[in-house]
């Protein structure tokens, strides 16, 4: 049992913890106007922690931390023109993130005997990853995206509104203050 807990903890530490600050910053930038100030400060602190864990010295930390205001500035730039290939990569980015490593490594390694040129194998892996990511994006991700976004949005709204609900909740009166009917009244 303890081995499973250790393995799960190592997996969370390896895959979630180092990257979570960057994902959190992306969500914060996307929802900047509707995010409460306390949550913005918390997210920026988590982002600073992620930058600190990735940076090997203060220069790398400063460069990584500068990504936040730079990203916010670029995303708020209303007249920014984004080329169609970049928009397409953004459209398939999540499925591409999921398939590129596994497909690429398997294809590059397994085709080594049949295709001697490593550059050809790499290009084949890139093209197959893009093709699979496009198919997954069109057939799976965007089909179920709205339902998932609504569920996540409701949960996020609940979490963000929780402090105000707790502050405005009616006070619970002690049992001694509650009026009880007298037993002699029938």
C-alpha positions in Angstrom: 0.0 0.0 0.0 2.8 2.4 0.9 4.5 1.8 -2.4 1.4 2.9 -4.3 1.2 6.1 -2.3 4.9 6.8 -2.9 4.5 6.1 -6.6 1.4 8.4 -6.9 3.3 11.2 -5.0 6.3 10.9 -7.3 4.0 11.0 -10.3 2.3 14.2 -9.0 5.6 15.8 -8.2 7.1 14.9 -11.5 4.2 15.8 -13.9 1.9 18.2 -12.1 3.9 20.3 -9.6 6.5 21.8 -11.8 4.1 22.7 -14.6 1.0 23.7 -12.6 2.1 27.2 -12.0 2.5 27.9 -15.8 -1.0 26.4 -16.5 -2.4 28.4 -13.7 -1.0 31.6 -15.1 -2.4 30.8 -18.5 -5.9 30.4 -17.0 -5.5 33.5 -14.9 -4.5 35.6 -18.0 -7.5 34.2 -19.9 -9.9 35.1 -17.1 -8.1 38.2 -15.8 -11.1 40.5 -15.7 -13.4 38.2 -13.8 -10.8 36.8 -11.3 -10.9 38.2 -7.7 -7.8 40.0 -6.5 -7.0 37.4 -3.8 -7.0 34.6 -6.4 -4.8 36.7 -8.7 -2.2 37.1 -5.9 -2.4 33.4 -5.0 -1.9 32.4 -8.7 1.0 34.8 -9.1 2.7 33.4 -6.0 2.3 29.8 -7.4 3.7 31.0 -10.7 6.7 32.6 -8.9 7.2 29.2 -7.2 7.1 27.4 -10.5 9.6 29.9 -12.0 11.8 29.4 -8.9 11.7 25.6 -9.3 12.5 25.7 -13.0 15.2 28.4 -12.9 18.7 27.3 -12.0 19.8 30.9 -11.0 18.2 34.3 -10.5 18.6 35.2 -14.3 16.5 32.2 -15.4 14.0 33.0 -12.7 13.7 36.6 -13.9 13.3 35.5 -17.5 10.6 32.9 -16.6 8.8 35.4 -14.4 8.9 38.0 -17.2 6.8 35.6 -19.2 3.7 36.6 -17.2 3.5 40.3 -18.0 4.8 39.7 -21.6 2.0 37.1 -22.2 -0.6 39.4 -20.7 0.6 42.3 -22.9 0.6 40.2 -26.1 -2.9 38.6 -25.4 -4.4 42.1 -24.6 -3.0 43.5 -27.9 -6.3 43.8 -29.8 -4.8 44.6 -33.3 -2.4 41.7 -33.2 -2.6 39.6 -36.4 -1.9 35.9 -35.9 -1.0 33.9 -39.0 -3.3 31.0 -39.9 -0.7 28.2 -39.3 -0.2 29.5 -35.7 -4.0 29.5 -35.2 -4.2 25.9 -36.5 -1.4 24.8 -34.1 -3.4 26.4 -31.3 -6.5 24.6 -32.5 -4.7 21.2 -32.3 -2.3 22.0 -29.4 -3.8 19.9 -26.7 -4.1 16.7 -28.8 -0.7 17.4 -30.2 0.7 17.7 -26.7 -0.8 14.3 -25.8 0.4 12.4 -28.9 3.7 13.9 -30.0 6.0 12.2 -27.5 4.7 8.7 -27.7 4.0 8.6 -31.4 7.3 10.3 -32.2 9.5 8.0 -30.1 7.7 4.8 -31.3 7.8 5.9 -34.9 11.4 7.0 -34.9 12.7 3.9 -33.0 10.6 1.3 -34.8 11.3 2.6 -38.3 15.1 2.8 -37.9 15.6 -0.5 -39.8 13.3 0.5 -42.7 14.2 4.2 -43.0 17.9 4.8 -42.5 17.8 8.6 -42.6 17.1 10.0 -39.1 15.8 13.3 -40.7 13.2 11.4 -42.7 12.1 9.5 -39.6 11.8 12.8 -37.7 9.8 14.4 -40.5 7.5 11.4 -40.7 7.0 11.5 -36.9 6.1 15.2 -37.1 3.7 14.7 -39.9 2.0 11.7 -38.3 1.7 13.6 -34.9 0.1 16.6 -36.7 -2.3 14.3 -38.6 -3.3 12.4 -35.5 -3.7 15.6 -33.4 -5.9 17.1 -36.1 -8.1 14.0 -36.3 -8.4 13.8 -32.5 -9.1 17.6 -32.3 -11.9 17.4 -34.9 -13.5 14.2 -33.8 -13.1 14.1 -30.0 -11.9 17.3 -28.4 -14.2 19.8 -30.0 -17.2 17.5 -29.9 -17.1 17.3 -26.1 -15.5 20.6 -25.3 -18.6 22.7 -24.6 -20.0 20.2 -22.0 -16.6 19.9 -20.3 -16.1 23.7 -20.3 -19.6 24.3 -18.8 -18.8 21.8 -16.0 -15.4 23.2 -15.3 -16.8 26.8 -15.4 -19.5 26.0 -12.8 -16.9 24.4 -10.5 -14.5 27.3 -11.0 -17.3 29.8 -10.3 -18.3 27.9 -7.2 -14.7 27.9 -5.9 -14.1 31.6 -6.6 -17.4 32.6 -5.0 -16.9 30.4 -1.9 -15.3 33.1 0.3 -18.2 35.5 -0.3 -20.7 32.8 0.4 -19.0 31.9 3.6 -19.0 35.6 4.7 -22.7 36.1 3.9 -23.9 32.9 5.4 -26.4 33.4 8.2 -25.1 32.8 11.7 -26.2 29.6 13.4 -27.9 30.3 16.7 -27.0 28.1 19.7 -29.7 25.6 20.7 -30.4 27.4 24.0 -31.7 30.5 22.1 -34.2 28.5 20.1 -37.8 28.9 21.5 -39.3 25.5 22.4 -43.0 25.0 22.8 -44.1 24.3 26.4 -45.3 20.8 27.2 -48.5 22.0 29.0 -50.0 23.5 25.8 -52.1 21.0 23.9 
